[in-house]
Amino acid sequence: MTHPTVVREAARVIAIEAARAYVANIRPIDLTNPGVLVGHLMAAETLLMDIVAAHDEPTEGAQV
């Protein structure tokens, strides 16, 4: 399914800004606490998957 270019670009910007906001709000991480580390890794993975998905979907006029 293709989406209008404006919608895809908005999704891309939102995904990237969400990742930037997450990183900007990270406080010093307790490297001895595995639960905190796993939580940050899972959040980062989810944000990266959102960025990839936003860039993988074709836009209007794109050849599939």
N, C-alpha and C positions, 0 to 999 in steps of 0.2 A: 504494500500500500504506500502510495506517495502522499506527502503532505505539502501544503504550500510552503514555499521557500521561507516566507516570513515566520511561519510557525516553527519550522525546523531551526532557524537561526535563533529564535527566542528560546527554544528548548536547549540549544547548545549553550547559550549565555547563562541560562538559569543553572544548568548542571555545573558549569565551570565556577560560577559565583558561589554556589553551595559548597563546593570543595574549598574555595578560597576562604570563605567564612568559617568553615570548620577548622582549617589550619590556623587561622588568625586567633581563634578562641581557645586553642590548646594551651593549657598551662604547663609548667614543668611536669614531666611525666615521671612517676615513681618506677624506675626500671627494675625494682625488686618485686613489684606486684604483678604477677602474670595475668590476673584478671583484667587489670587496667590496660595492659599491653594488648591483650587479645581484643578487648573492646575497641581500642583505637585502630587496630588492624582490620577488624570487621567493618568499622565505619568507613575507613579509607577504601577498602575493597568495594563497598557498596557505592560510594561516590565515584570511584573510577569506572565501575560498570555502567553507571548512569551517563557518564561522559562518553564512553564508547558507544552506548546505545544511541545517544543523541547524534553522534557523528556517523553511525552506520546506516541509519534509515535514509532512503532516497528522498530527494526533494522534487518538487514539481519540475517537469522538464528533464529530469535526470534519466539517462539511459540505464535500464536494468538488465 
